[in-house]
Amino acid sequence: MLTKYFQRSTVLLFSKSLYKAQVFTIIYNEITERNDKLHDINTYSGYGSNYRLALNGFDKSRTGRSIKKIANKTFKKRKKQLDTGFCEGVLFATRSWHFLEPLLQYYETNNLKYYRYDVNAYDTKYFQQNKVNNKAKYHREYSFSSMKKMFRVGFDPGLESNIYLDSPSIKEIEKADVIFVDWLNHNAFWALDTLPTNKKIIIRVHSYEVFSFFPCVINFGRVDGLIFISHGIKEVFLELWGWMLPKGILIDVIDNIRLPRKELTIDQSGNLNRSKTIGMMQYAQSVKGFRFALNVFKKIYQIDNSYRFLLCGHKLSEISSSENELLTKEINDFPSGVIIELGYINDVREYFEKVGFILSTSEREGSHESIIQGMSYGCIPIIRNWPLLSPFNAAQKAFPMCNIIESEDEAVKKIFTDNSAFCELSERYKTASDVYFNSIIPEKYLAFINKVKKNEKN
């Protein structure tokens, strides 16, 4: 029904209901009855790497052409007005600081000026005063309801009139000339909806946002730089949404900054139990492909029942779904102690001391930090060719030193083969992981931020 409505409708660009209907033809999945169509590998069946076909012509529609035109106009107008000088630093803004903390530590270590704003503080005030209960729904609905001002070329939010920002935060925002926003989601929308247009904005893009509706509601003319955490994610984003970007926006791929690993307390060369322990982190989320991983372990266990499967992160029972209930029953069919759900742990080093092989069986990933962590502790990575990103060879680009597997049987064969040379391969992957902890990664962020400050071009 939505598709028919989209095809026969007369486009009024900023009619909230009409624009929302158009976007829902892209994201609504009639099979799952959820807004996960772009996350579903079946959506792209037969498309090869031409993922833009999944947009149902939205990029070529009158609305799509208008969005692109407005983004270019906004970008050109802002570039004429932006100051190329230096203010007092950069302000980092997000709702989740996990991936930003190492960068902030770099700033502190090198006595570089920066500010930080936790968008959760803004949410708390807004939600309390407006009695918002369903936060996820609010972010989606607010994005659509704000489309008219978001895509108005002259739109410029006023800080002083914003009752949800405290005075100290307003002063820090005014002092900063660059705003670095983590995640192209409601964090990015908050920045564009709240901050003045004379602020240069950098957005770092991870994985899930690329397949969400958020790019549809972003005026990229307000964005000065995009950082992608991996080449695969950049390529998928440009395939799906590159048509929305104005000419001149700075784009780069910069890896996550990672804290130095703690040294293992074991003599791994003599730890035979470790070589027969398979590990997986954050397995309970559907995107992690735990069904694939469990099938791999079942086949291994049938051949050699001395293997163990050690899991950490959310337990299956903590993320409710019919699939997780079924997976839990299958785990419980194994003898006690064969498959162990640890839940969350405080020290990953203790976990990796016990694990010999670390699995990445996800449908999609950005950088897959647990694999990098595991490699740094000498775990042998078993990496699936992430199906949702396979046309872009994303897994191989993220882990060029690894032999990427395509099937469960291939994973089983690789584990048995690599086990015969476990000590040698363990040390090899540990050494190879050094590239992910390179000291120049923070310098790349600083260089990109300075390019945006100076209004430099690609």
Secondary structure, 3 states (H helix, E strand, C coil): CHHHHHHHCCCCCCCHHHHHHHHHHHHCECCCCECCHHHCHHHHCCCCCCHHHHHCCHHHCHHHHHHHHHHHHHHHHHHHHCCCCCCCCEEEEECCCCCCHHHHHHHHHCCCCEEEEEHHHHHHHHHHHHCCCCHHHHHHHHHHHCHHHHCCCCCCCCCCCCCCCCHHHHHHHHHCCEEEEECCCHHHHHHHHHCCCCCEEEEEECCHHHHCCHHHHCCHHHCCEEEECCHHHHHHHHHHHHHHCCCCCEEEECCCCCCCCCCCCCCHHHCHHHHCEEEEECCCCHHHCHHHHHHHHHHHHHHCCCCEEEEECCCHHHCCCHHHHHHHHHHHCCCCCCEEECCCCCCHHHHHCCCCEEEECCCCCCCCHHHHHHHHCCCEEEEECCHHHHHHCHHHHHCCCCCCECCHHHHHHHHHHHHCCHHHHHHHHHHHHHHHHCCHHHHHHHHHHHHHHCCCCC
